[in-house]
Amino acid sequence: MLRLTRILALLTLMFTTGFAAAGMIDLNSADAKTIATSLDGIGISKARAIVAYRNQHGSFSSLEQLLQVKGVGKKTLDRNRERITLKSGATSN
């Protein structure tokens, strides 16, 4: 019973902090701490810059838009491309 409770708590945490199934992170809903701990080459400072950019410009509509955030380059984006999703707030253009 305790094990089931822990599993349910972990699943709840994952889905409320921007994680989706299969280890994906929703860049449009994740907080800075989640971004920093989930993406390779993104520390808390860059993660805060990502959240600030999102707050100022609205939801990300493409992964390439992440390159507009100071300190995030093409190599960092390419390393994390398979881990990022843009579900919440994304629009199709």
N, CA, C and O of each residue as an XYZ file, in Angstrom:
372
protein
N       0.819     -1.190      0.000
C       0.000      0.000      0.000
C       0.869      1.262      0.000
O       0.577      2.221     -0.715
N       1.928      1.256      0.798
C       2.822      2.407      0.843
C       3.488      2.620     -0.512
O       3.658      3.756     -0.956
N       3.861      1.532     -1.161
C       4.499      1.629     -2.471
C       3.544      2.252     -3.491
O       3.951      3.105     -4.280
N       2.294      1.837     -3.478
C       1.292      2.394     -4.383
C       1.107      3.885     -4.125
O       0.974      4.664     -5.068
N       1.098      4.282     -2.875
C       0.960      5.692     -2.513
C       2.135      6.503     -3.062
O       1.943      7.604     -3.580
N       3.334      5.968     -2.951
C       4.523      6.655     -3.475
C       4.464      6.791     -4.991
O       4.813      7.836     -5.539
N       4.028      5.747     -5.658
C       3.919      5.787     -7.116
C       2.900      6.835     -7.536
O       3.156      7.617     -8.452
N       1.764      6.858     -6.884
C       0.739      7.849     -7.208
C       1.231      9.269     -6.934
O       0.944     10.183     -7.707
N       1.958      9.458     -5.854
C       2.508     10.774     -5.541
C       3.508     11.210     -6.611
O       3.505     12.369     -7.025
N       4.350     10.301     -7.054
C       5.325     10.618     -8.093
C       4.633     10.969     -9.408
O       5.013     11.938    -10.065
N       3.640     10.206     -9.790
C       2.897     10.492    -11.025
C       2.214     11.854    -10.945
O       2.226     12.618    -11.910
N       1.630     12.150     -9.813
C       0.992     13.451     -9.633
C       2.011     14.575     -9.779
O       1.743     15.571    -10.450
N       3.162     14.424     -9.163
C       4.214     15.424     -9.269
C       4.668     15.600    -10.706
O       4.853     16.726    -11.167
N       4.847     14.507    -11.407
C       5.307     14.572    -12.794
C       4.326     15.347    -13.666
O       4.735     16.190    -14.464
N       3.058     15.071    -13.522
C       2.079     15.702    -14.396
C       1.759     17.138    -13.991
O       1.272     17.902    -14.824
N       2.007     17.525    -12.775
C       1.727     18.895    -12.365
C       2.921     19.809    -12.536
O       2.784     21.016    -12.337
N       4.082     19.297    -12.893
C       5.258     20.149    -13.082
C       5.691     20.247    -14.534
O       6.792     20.723    -14.809
N       4.860     19.810    -15.470
C       5.190     19.973    -16.872
C       5.708     18.728    -17.546
O       5.983     18.759    -18.745
N       5.853     17.630    -16.824
C       6.286     16.393    -17.442
C       5.108     15.727    -18.134
O       3.971     15.817    -17.670
N       5.380     15.075    -19.220
C       4.394     14.220    -19.862
C       4.957     12.809    -19.805
O       6.089     12.602    -19.369
N       4.176     11.856    -20.241
C       4.656     10.480    -20.255
C       5.908     10.380    -21.109
O       6.123     11.197    -22.004
N       6.718      9.396    -20.837
C       7.941      9.109    -21.591
C       9.031     10.153    -21.366
O       9.914     10.302    -22.211
N       8.990     10.877    -20.253
C      10.066     11.797    -19.925
C      10.069     13.093    -20.696
O      11.075     13.802    -20.691
N       8.986     13.429    -21.356
C       8.907     14.689    -22.092
C       8.599     15.827    -21.124
O       8.000     15.619    -20.068
N       9.015     17.023    -21.498
C       8.732     18.207    -20.700
C       8.000     19.221    -21.571
O       8.434     19.537    -22.679
N       6.897     19.718    -21.058
C       6.122     20.732    -21.775
C       6.710     22.096    -21.436
O       6.550     22.602    -20.325
N       7.381     22.670    -22.401
C       8.074     23.937    -22.192
C       7.098     25.083    -21.931
O       7.490     26.118    -21.391
N       5.851     24.910    -22.303
C       4.856     25.963    -22.098
C       4.177     25.905    -20.735
O       3.383     26.785    -20.404
N       4.478     24.883    -19.944
C       3.855     24.820    -18.618
C       4.846     24.508    -17.494
O       4.522     24.710    -16.323
N       6.019     24.032    -17.816
C       6.991     23.651    -16.786
C       7.560     24.875    -16.079
O       7.731     25.937    -16.678
N       7.849     24.702    -14.795
C       8.495     25.783    -14.052
C      10.018     25.703    -14.254
O      10.533     24.740    -14.822
N      10.711     26.726    -13.783
C      12.162     26.818    -13.997
C      12.909     25.636    -13.385
O      13.836     25.106    -13.998
N      12.520     25.223    -12.193
C      13.212     24.110    -11.545
C      13.074     22.828    -12.369
O      14.040     22.082    -12.531
N      11.881     22.578    -12.884
C      11.653     21.387    -13.702
C      12.465     21.444    -14.989
O      13.056     20.446    -15.399
N      12.493     22.594    -15.615
C      13.271     22.765    -16.851
C      14.747     22.503    -16.570
O      15.408     21.781    -17.317
N      15.255     23.086    -15.502
C      16.681     22.954    -15.168
C      17.066     21.512    -14.866
O      18.157     21.075    -15.231
N      16.195     20.779    -14.211
C      16.540     19.406    -13.841
C      16.248     18.406    -14.951
O      16.697     17.262    -14.883
N      15.506     18.818    -15.969
C      15.087     17.886    -17.016
C      15.869     18.009    -18.319
O      15.942     17.053    -19.091
N      16.443     19.159    -18.563
C      17.104     19.384    -19.840
C      18.620     19.463    -19.684
O      19.131     20.060    -18.737
N      19.316     18.858    -20.617
C      20.768     18.820    -20.628
C      21.327     20.186    -21.027
O      20.930     20.744    -22.050
N      22.235     20.718    -20.232
C      22.880     21.986    -20.547
C      22.081     23.208    -20.125
O      22.462     24.336    -20.438
N      20.976     22.996    -19.418
C      20.144     24.098    -18.944
C      20.188     24.101    -17.418
O      19.652     23.208    -16.761
N      20.833     25.117    -16.878
C      20.862     25.277    -15.426
C      19.709     26.155    -14.979
O      18.867     26.545    -15.788
N      19.671     26.458    -13.723
C      18.560     27.234    -13.174
C      18.503     28.642    -13.760
O      17.413     29.178    -13.956
N      19.648     29.248    -14.042
C      19.667     30.601    -14.600
C      19.039     30.630    -15.994
O      18.200     31.485    -16.280
N      19.442     29.701    -16.860
C      18.855     29.636    -18.203
C      17.389     29.234    -18.134
O      16.568     29.723    -18.910
N      17.063     28.349    -17.213
C      15.673     27.922    -17.063
C      14.794     29.106    -16.663
O      13.682     29.258    -17.169
N      15.290     29.933    -15.766
C      14.540     31.140    -15.384
C      14.380     32.083    -16.576
O      13.339     32.720    -16.737
N      15.420     32.168    -17.411
C      15.339     33.009    -18.606
C      14.294     32.463    -19.576
O      13.593     33.235    -20.230
N      14.188     31.142    -19.673
C      13.175     30.517    -20.537
C      11.771     30.858    -20.033
O      10.900     31.224    -20.822
N      11.556     30.739    -18.735
C      10.247     31.062    -18.153
C       9.946     32.554    -18.322
O       8.814     32.923    -18.633
N      10.942     33.404    -18.122
C      10.751     34.850    -18.293
C      10.391     35.174    -19.740
O       9.508     35.994    -19.990
N      11.065     34.540    -20.687
C      10.760     34.746    -22.106
C       9.319     34.322    -22.386
O       8.576     35.036    -23.060
N       8.933     33.171    -21.871
C       7.564     32.670    -22.070
C       6.544     33.626    -21.467
O       5.500     33.881    -22.068
N       6.836     34.155    -20.287
C       5.920     35.097    -19.641
C       5.801     36.401    -20.424
O       4.728     37.001    -20.478
N       6.899     36.835    -21.029
C       6.910     38.090    -21.768
C       6.323     37.953    -23.169
O       5.625     38.854    -23.632
N       6.596     36.836    -23.852
C       6.222     36.684    -25.257
C       5.073     35.719    -25.497
O       4.592     35.595    -26.624
N       4.633     35.042    -24.460
C       3.576     34.053    -24.623
C       4.168     32.670    -24.862
O       5.386     32.495    -24.896
N       3.291     31.705    -25.024
C       3.711     30.313    -25.197
C       4.613     30.134    -26.404
O       4.493     30.843    -27.403
N       5.515     29.175    -26.292
C       6.370     28.815    -27.420
C       5.512     28.127    -28.476
O       4.719     27.243    -28.151
N       5.664     28.520    -29.718
C       4.913     27.883    -30.797
C       5.794     26.972    -31.645
O       5.291     26.187    -32.449
N       7.118     27.079    -31.461
C       8.045     26.180    -32.156
C       9.277     25.989    -31.285
O       9.602     26.844    -30.460
N       9.958     24.873    -31.470
C      11.179     24.620    -30.701
C      12.258     25.647    -31.035
O      13.027     26.044    -30.160
N      12.320     26.076    -32.286
C      13.342     27.020    -32.706
C      13.203     28.362    -31.997
O      14.177     29.106    -31.887
N      12.016     28.674    -31.521
C      11.798     29.916    -30.777
C      12.632     29.934    -29.493
O      12.954     31.005    -28.979
N      12.974     28.777    -28.987
C      13.814     28.673    -27.792
C      15.184     29.313    -28.021
O      15.828     29.748    -27.066
N      15.627     29.374    -29.262
C      16.917     29.984    -29.590
C      16.922     31.488    -29.333
O      17.990     32.099    -29.284
N      15.760     32.087    -29.170
C      15.663     33.519    -28.878
C      15.998     33.831    -27.418
O      16.212     34.988    -27.056
N      16.039     32.797    -26.594
C      16.360     32.984    -25.180
C      17.878     33.098    -25.038
O      18.617     32.233    -25.510
N      18.334     34.158    -24.394
C      19.773     34.377    -24.219
C      20.407     33.187    -23.507
O      19.937     32.757    -22.454
N      21.477     32.664    -24.093
C      22.206     31.552    -23.496
C      21.800     30.182    -24.008
O      22.431     29.181    -23.668
N      20.759     30.126    -24.819
C      20.331     28.843    -25.395
C      20.727     28.840    -26.862
O      20.240     29.646    -27.654
N      21.616     27.923    -27.209
C      22.099     27.834    -28.581
C      21.591     26.595    -29.293
O      20.895     25.759    -28.718
N      21.957     26.503    -30.549
C      21.510     25.391    -31.393
C      21.933     24.033    -30.839
O      21.151     23.083    -30.873
N      23.157     23.931    -30.332
C      23.631     22.648    -29.785
C      22.791     22.213    -28.585
O      22.441     21.040    -28.454
N      22.476     23.163    -27.721
C      21.641     22.844    -26.556
C      20.255     22.411    -27.002
O      19.706     21.441    -26.481
N      19.694     23.121    -27.958
C      18.376     22.746    -28.477
C      18.423     21.362    -29.098
O      17.545     20.539    -28.838
N      19.425     21.093    -29.909
C      19.530     19.788    -30.571
C      19.684     18.646    -29.564
O      19.132     17.565    -29.772
N      20.427     18.871    -28.477
C      20.587     17.835    -27.447
C      19.277     17.513    -26.742
O      19.090     16.400    -26.248
N      18.379     18.476    -26.695
C      17.152     18.314    -25.917
C      15.889     18.186    -26.766
O      14.797     18.013    -26.225
N      16.024     18.265    -28.057
C      14.875     18.287    -28.965
C      13.875     17.154    -28.694
O      12.664     17.376    -28.729
N      14.369     15.959    -28.429
C      13.498     14.800    -28.222
C      12.822     14.796    -26.847
O      11.924     13.992    -26.601
N      13.243     15.676    -25.969
C      12.689     15.735    -24.606
C      11.630     16.815    -24.441
O      10.931     16.850    -23.428
N      11.507     17.701    -25.435
C      10.651     18.884    -25.299
C       9.375     18.720    -26.108
O       9.386     18.255    -27.248
N       8.276     19.118    -25.482
C       7.004     19.216    -26.177
C       6.434     20.605    -25.914
O       6.814     21.263    -24.946
N       5.537     21.043    -26.761
C       4.942     22.386    -26.634
C       3.428     22.274    -26.588
O       2.734     22.954    -27.344
N       2.918     21.437    -25.724
C       1.477     21.182    -25.689
C       0.666     22.337    -25.164
O      -0.194     22.845    -25.883
N       0.894     22.770    -23.959
C       0.065     23.796    -23.315
C       0.237     25.139    -23.997
O       1.348     25.662    -24.076
N      -0.837     25.688    -24.481
C      -0.804     27.027    -25.043
C      -0.267     27.133    -26.448
O      -0.293     28.224    -27.016
N       0.214     26.068    -27.036
C       0.753     26.143    -28.391
C      -0.383     26.278    -29.385
O      -1.457     25.703    -29.210
N      -0.128     27.039    -30.421
C      -1.104     27.181    -31.490
C      -0.485     26.697    -32.775
O       0.734     26.746    -32.939
N      -1.304     26.233    -33.681
C      -0.753     25.822    -34.967
C      -0.880     26.968    -35.950
O      -1.942     27.576    -36.087
N       0.228     27.256    -36.638
C       0.252     28.374    -37.588
C       0.224     27.877    -38.996
O       0.238     28.675    -39.933
